Amino acid sequence: MTRRNVDVGSLVQADATSGTFMFTLNQSNVLRIQLFVPQDAAIGVKPGVDAAVRVPEMPGRTFPGKVTRIADALDPATRTLLTEIDLANPNGELSPGMYCTVELRVPRKTPSLIVPAGAIVFDADGLHVLVVENGIVHSRKITEVRDLGTEVEVSDGVNPGDQVVLTPPVDLGDGGKVQLRAPATATATAS
């Protein structure tokens, strides 16, 4: 029992919509987490996807969960997908109502690429990197997925093994000639 709204002698009403509740019960051996996944992260979220749940008050602990239900469509007002995750709680370590963070482990259809942040050029044309092929520089537009600080995850514009120019000089552009010292390469990430 987590709540009792009635004491002996209290006036109660037996109305289905506004009646007085005598108890509110919670089953806590399996917790259900509801979260709203933004549209840009909702592709691939479906029942069976693994989730890692973390509670700020329990640092270093990760609780495994699984997506069990999703809404049929995105909420048109918020462009989010209501997602439910079931989380086993056999020892009762977690209490209903706790705040948590959830990491969804959505399998990727294609691997993303990691590029050193120092290789990215931002100008009037947007984001791009300079790729070296046979000593010639070629500018390639990239699409940033996530900024990781010293590295940036990109979804297109480079291929695994491409040699990118780190901290390119302002006057180096498409068609320029360079001589390589130590190559910085785009690498695929595993998920």
ABEGO torsion letter per residue (X at the ends): XABBABBBGBBBBBBAAABBBABBBBBAABBBBBBBBBAAAABGBBBGBBBBBBBAABBGBBBBBBBABBBABBBAAAGBBBBBBBBBBAAGABBBGBBBBBBBBBBBABBBBBBBAAABBBBAAEBBBBBBBGGBBBBBBBBBABBAGABBBBABGBBBGBBBBBGBBAABBBGBBBBBBBBBBBBBBBX
